[in-house]
Amino acid sequence: MAVGEVVLGSNQYGKAEVRLVRVTRDTPVHEIEDLTVTTQLRGDFAACHTTGDNAQVVATDTQKNTVYAFARQFGVGSPERFLLRLARHFVDGFDQVTGGRFAADVHAWDRIAVDGEPHDHAFVRTGRETRRTVVQVDGDDVHVVSGFTGATVLKSTGSEFWGFPRDAYTTLPETKDRVLATSVTAWWRWADPDVDFEARYPVVRDLLLATFAQVHSLALQHTIFEMGRAVLEACDDVAEVRLSCPNKHHFLVDLEPFGLDNPNEVFYAADRPYGLIEADVRREGDPPVPHVWASVPGFV
Ligand SMILES: O=c1[nH]c(=O)c2[nH]c(=O)[nH]c2[nH]1
């Protein structure tokens, strides 16, 4: 059977899932905008597919850079306006681009409440954490641990990381002002199983998040220890707190190649790898109860 000529059909290409966090910090009350942006261009890209000639190809890396640069230059505002501006830029700016698909997911954040008041620069991702509990019974030996996972929180300032050792493999710059974000997994062991859990769960949860908001952080390790300490100092009925917190890195985007400064406003929210910071916080002299933790998933 004769084989007909092979031709290129429809095609589009671009950068998928650009993680953009924009902090507006004109006043002490910061605003954050958190989006996942995908750009895909359509037009005359046949030569690249059929002969490998890239002369018409607006690199996906350029598309990503444009997302970050536009966030700095124009802000985000409504995602629709942001995407329309990006689309016009590519379609009007490059003859070979005739259209495209531009998409954004917006990740909403609420302010963390501290003493009932919304915090200036500490946020919790909208949507509740998953509350969890494990009960262990051996005859009359009863232990209850409670906790939650998936409370994603972010501070747009009030976090430093410096003074760490530098060796031949160290490239991380020291910083006195960075974004600190994590998804808190917390467990706490009740001193006694006779607790009004419905009343006490929100108290411990709110205390953990309020402490995240209020501590001026010198490291995520420092923050999680203070979170555990705050609970143990305020709650006699809690014997032990365990925290597992991925450091959800927000890297400042270098906009200098595009003639733009970036005074801690436009960030790349990295997915992985991430630092994983975990600690067990107890009162001095309290005996450990490892068998209770043996069946609690997920850390140390
Ligand atoms: O809070 C932090 N703790 C670390 O141990 C660490 N390591 C790193 O690269 N960044 C950070 N941040």
The ligand as a Tripos MOL2 file, in Angstrom:
@<TRIPOS>MOLECULE
LIG
   12    13     1     0     0
SMALL
NO_CHARGES

@<TRIPOS>ATOM
      1 O1         14.3590   27.3970   57.5300 O.2       1 LIG1
      2 C1         15.2430   26.7790   56.8800 C.ar      1 LIG1
      3 N1         15.9000   25.7640   57.4540 N.ar      1 LIG1
      4 C2         16.8670   25.0530   56.7930 C.ar      1 LIG1
      5 O2         17.4860   24.0950   57.3710 O.2       1 LIG1
      6 C3         17.1590   25.4200   55.4640 C.ar      1 LIG1
      7 N2         18.0310   24.9410   54.5550 N.ar      1 LIG1
      8 C4         17.8550   25.6720   53.4300 C.ar      1 LIG1
      9 O3         18.4590   25.4890   52.3340 O.2       1 LIG1
     10 N3         16.8950   26.6270   53.6190 N.ar      1 LIG1
     11 C5         16.4460   26.4850   54.8920 C.ar      1 LIG1
     12 N4         15.5000   27.1480   55.6050 N.ar      1 LIG1
@<TRIPOS>BOND
     1     1     2 2
     2     2     3 ar
     3     2    12 ar
     4     3     4 ar
     5     4     5 2
     6     4     6 ar
     7     6     7 ar
     8     6    11 ar
     9     7     8 ar
    10     8     9 2
    11     8    10 ar
    12    10    11 ar
    13    11    12 ar
@<TRIPOS>SUBSTRUCTURE
     1 LIG1         1 GROUP 0 **** ****
